[in-house]
Amino acid sequence: MSKVCQITGKHVITGNKVSHSNIKTRRTFAPNLQDRKFYIPEEKKWISLRVSAAGMRTISKVGIVSAIKTAKAKGFLNG
């Protein structure tokens, strides 16, 4: 399962872990992803999405239908 938010498109990025002695080694930063079900009242059905915490805030702010429409237009959500 990929580590990509289906609403915002957030994904794993890489950077440096810096020790106390300032030694740098590569590490990854993963998004805070959750598997959630959302109800779409217009279609009277539930949809499962893998969304980040920021994606859930976006859904709460603009609504599930608008968020899905925007995600499909940007290519984050296929189908």
Secondary structure, DSSP 8 states (H G I E B T S, - for coil): ---B-TTT--B-EEEEEE-TT--EEEEEE---EEEEEEEETTTTEEEEEEEEHHHHHHHHHH-HHHHHHHHHHHTSS--
